[in-house]
Amino acid sequence: MGIVALNWIGPSIWNRELLFWGAVSGILHGVYILCLSRAYKTQDISYVYPIARSAPVFVPAFAWFLLGEKLDSVTILAIILIVTAIYILHFDGHLIRGFRNLWQAIQHNDLRWAFYTLVMVVSYSLVDKKGMDLFQIHWPDQPFVNGAAFFFMEATIGFILCNLYLFSNHTKTEILGLWKAEWLKGLLAAIATLGSYGLICVVLQFESVSAVVSLRQVSVLMVVYWGCWKLGEPLGKQRLLAGGLILAGVFLIGH
């Protein structure tokens, strides 16, 4: 799909600098997927998840240092509110106890893959911002084409790396059997990824990467409320509080 899309978009928009950042992004995304898979395989999700979701805490500092990005006090407050909401949801409202358990896990468990995942998220966020800024400089009048082009380039490289890893560690029979059983879910996930991260690439041309990375955490709240609506899970005070904090953060970033 990525190769077909890139051929349709055409080679005229590419230059060496864009090719470089697109290739780096693809490598980082591919390594991210592998690190996240390994992290979930080796440790409990209750330890891996809050570490992997901590990117909004670190991206602003690196964006300021590497990209010269400056944030006003309102945006900083919005990021703090959104990150706090994510931890409230994950720790079921018990922030102090949750962080204490996480710190003990960091001291005693092998969580290196979770931290590798965090490093990859911070890294590809900064690289993608750099790539989309270049697109905006060269072709400011076609933001959606720019976003699609960059997404397909990094996704093609990233998933080629993932497939090479899969075929080197699993038999062809295992992979084809899983594909026959789950191909529809895989196709739907691919379409959803195109729509979601392709849109992120579009937005990165106009907004700070710190704000965009923070707003991505809204997806966690959507999943939680989907569980309440479709699965009958209890809403609870913690989820209401987290929802209010995230909505406040989104409002502040939007203004």
Secondary structure, DSSP 4 states (H G I P E B T S, - for coil): -HHHHHHHH-GGG--HHHHHHHHHHHHHHHHHHHHHHHHHHHS-HHHHHHHHTTHHHHHHHHHHHHH-----HHHHHHHHHHHHHHHHHHTTT-HHHHHHHHHHHHHHS--HHHHHHHHHHHHHHHHHHHHHHHHHHH-TT-HHHHHHHHHHHHHHHHHHHHHHHHHHHS-HHHHHHHHHHHHHHHHHHHHHHHHHHHHHHHHTTTS-HHHHHHHTTHHHHHHHHHHHHHS----HHHHHHHHHHHHHHHHHHH-
